[in-house]
Amino acid sequence: MRKGIILSGGLGTRLYPCTKVTSKQLLPVYDKPLVYYPLSTLMMAGIRDILIITSPADRAPFENLIGDGSQWGLNISYETQLQPRGIAECFRIAEKWIGKDDVTLILGDNIFYGNELINRFNAANWNNVGCTLFAYHVADPERFGVIELDHNDEPLRILEKPKIAPSNYAVTGLYFYNNKVVEYAWRINPSARGELEITDINNLYMQDHDCKIEYLNRGIAWIDTGTFESLSEASVFVGSVQRRTGMMIACPEEIAYKNAWITEHEIRRAAEKYSKSDYGKYLGQILDRKSTRLNSSHVSESRMPSSA
């Protein structure tokens, strides 16, 4: 069994003063809260047991927004990170919740989009390795954990925010781990900046030759919304795609419905709840599209010649 963690802790100081009163992951990205995007990513990976880790002050707003996840066929739990002591601390916090299961971690400010994502997630689930990381070619690798490659382009190690990057391949904020990640989380020590670094865990997997890198191609978009610029770019991107395609990005109700985790009744109830917003109108269109397909199919069948 695989569980999922959304890390939404931290103080969001790069987005002050906005994040003085609310979590970064509750800020809007176009027409929905930022946290809907990583949540939808886990749902696309087929994960239904999800733990959201927040700062103490932000837990209540998250619970008010998302609840226990039953409206989407999910089982959502909550834990708090008392201080921002690094990404890897989440596995210590979640140790009992993880139990003996494998786990996928996604950072609460990461957005993924692309038709190939589901295939990549399926591959990660079936990879016979302890850790699968997703790498993305970026213009500013010094902002991220960067993969160092050997002369055969095989990964050697990951360097955290290097001044001189050994490559342009950044490790994204999506990590598939086996259960050994909990042990590794207790083996590492705080870095010079006083944090438990996820890079140290990833390098332990690499040292054990138990790590696979999945390189995301140009058909997949990855946005780390850690700055006002990237947050704005994300909103523009989402709005542009949705207006052009007529399809919504990161709609938990739609994903749950397609996965048969919820029924038409839950979709209709959510559409009524949000009826005055474009989000609610879109939920109504989901059922309208299904009704149109069914009617079209019925008409086509009625026009078929009898076999008698």
Buried (B, 14 or more C-beta within 10 A) or exposed (E): EBBBBBBBBBBBEEBEEEBEEBBBBBBEBBBBBBBBBBBBBBBBBBBBBBBBBBBEEBBEBBBEEBEEBEBBBBEBBBBBBEEBBBBBBBBBBBEEBBEEEBBBBBBBBBBBBBEEBEEBBEBBBEBEBBBBBBBBBBEEBEBBBBBBBEEEEEBEBBBBBBEEBBBBBBBBBBBBBBBBBBEBBEEBEBBEEEBBBBBBBBBBBBEEEBBBBBBBEEEBBBBBBBEEEBBEBBBEBBBEBBEEEEEBBBBBBBBBBEBEBBEEEBBBBBBEEBEEEEBBEBBBBBBEEEEEEEEEEEEEEEEEEEEE
